[in-house]
Amino acid sequence: MITWILGIILITWVIIKRCGKEGKIKGEPLGMPRGTIRALNTLLIVTIPFNYLFLSQ
């Protein structure tokens, strides 16, 4: 559980830093490097079923 909390805090911090004026990459979603949003979506799609399989009783 602590890993999820730390992960959420880290992702939130990265998004906030990237959305600032000095950290933005012009022309990309949320000002993040190309492929970041796609990678985050993939991680969510892959980890939710595995989490359900491994932690379900």
DRENDO-1510 file (C-alpha; in Angstrom, 1 decimal, always signed):
<recs>
REC; n; res; u; v; w
REC; 1; MET; +0.0; +0.0; +0.0 .
REC; 2; ILE; +2.8; +2.4; +0.8 .
REC; 3; THR; +4.3; +1.8; -2.6 .
REC; 4; TRP; +1.0; +2.9; -4.3 .
REC; 5; ILE; +1.0; +6.1; -2.1 .
REC; 6; LEU; +4.6; +6.9; -2.9 .
REC; 7; GLY; +4.0; +6.2; -6.6 .
REC; 8; ILE; +1.0; +8.5; -6.7 .
REC; 9; ILE; +2.9; +11.2; -5.0 .
REC; 10; LEU; +5.9; +10.8; -7.4 .
REC; 11; ILE; +3.6; +10.9; -10.5 .
REC; 12; THR; +1.8; +13.9; -9.2 .
REC; 13; TRP; +5.0; +15.7; -8.5 .
REC; 14; VAL; +6.4; +14.9; -12.0 .
REC; 15; ILE; +3.2; +16.2; -13.6 .
REC; 16; ILE; +3.2; +19.4; -11.6 .
REC; 17; LYS; +6.9; +20.0; -12.4 .
REC; 18; ARG; +6.4; +19.3; -16.1 .
REC; 19; CYS; +3.3; +21.6; -16.3 .
REC; 20; GLY; +5.3; +24.5; -15.0 .
REC; 21; LYS; +6.6; +27.0; -17.5 .
REC; 22; GLU; +10.3; +26.0; -17.4 .
REC; 23; GLY; +9.6; +22.2; -17.6 .
REC; 24; LYS; +7.2; +22.1; -20.6 .
REC; 25; ILE; +8.0; +20.6; -23.9 .
REC; 26; LYS; +6.1; +22.5; -26.6 .
REC; 27; GLY; +3.6; +20.6; -28.7 .
REC; 28; GLU; +3.4; +17.5; -26.4 .
REC; 29; PRO; +0.5; +16.5; -24.1 .
REC; 30; LEU; +0.9; +17.9; -20.6 .
REC; 31; GLY; +4.3; +19.2; -21.7 .
REC; 32; MET; +5.9; +15.8; -21.1 .
REC; 33; PRO; +8.3; +13.9; -23.4 .
REC; 34; ARG; +6.8; +12.0; -26.3 .
REC; 35; GLY; +5.3; +8.7; -25.2 .
REC; 36; THR; +5.0; +9.5; -21.5 .
REC; 37; ILE; +1.2; +9.6; -21.5 .
REC; 38; ARG; +1.0; +6.4; -23.6 .
REC; 39; ALA; +3.4; +4.7; -21.1 .
REC; 40; LEU; +1.4; +5.7; -18.1 .
REC; 41; ASN; -1.8; +4.4; -19.7 .
REC; 42; THR; -0.1; +1.1; -20.5 .
REC; 43; LEU; +1.1; +0.8; -17.0 .
REC; 44; LEU; -2.4; +1.3; -15.7 .
REC; 45; ILE; -3.9; -1.2; -18.1 .
REC; 46; VAL; -1.3; -3.8; -17.3 .
REC; 47; THR; -1.0; -3.4; -13.5 .
REC; 48; ILE; -4.7; -3.3; -12.7 .
REC; 49; PRO; -5.5; -6.9; -13.9 .
REC; 50; PHE; -2.3; -8.3; -12.4 .
REC; 51; ASN; -3.1; -6.6; -9.1 .
REC; 52; TYR; -6.5; -8.1; -9.2 .
REC; 53; LEU; -5.1; -11.6; -10.0 .
REC; 54; PHE; -2.4; -11.6; -7.4 .
REC; 55; LEU; -4.2; -9.9; -4.6 .
REC; 56; SER; -7.7; -11.4; -5.0 .
REC; 57; GLN; -8.6; -14.2; -2.6 .
</recs>
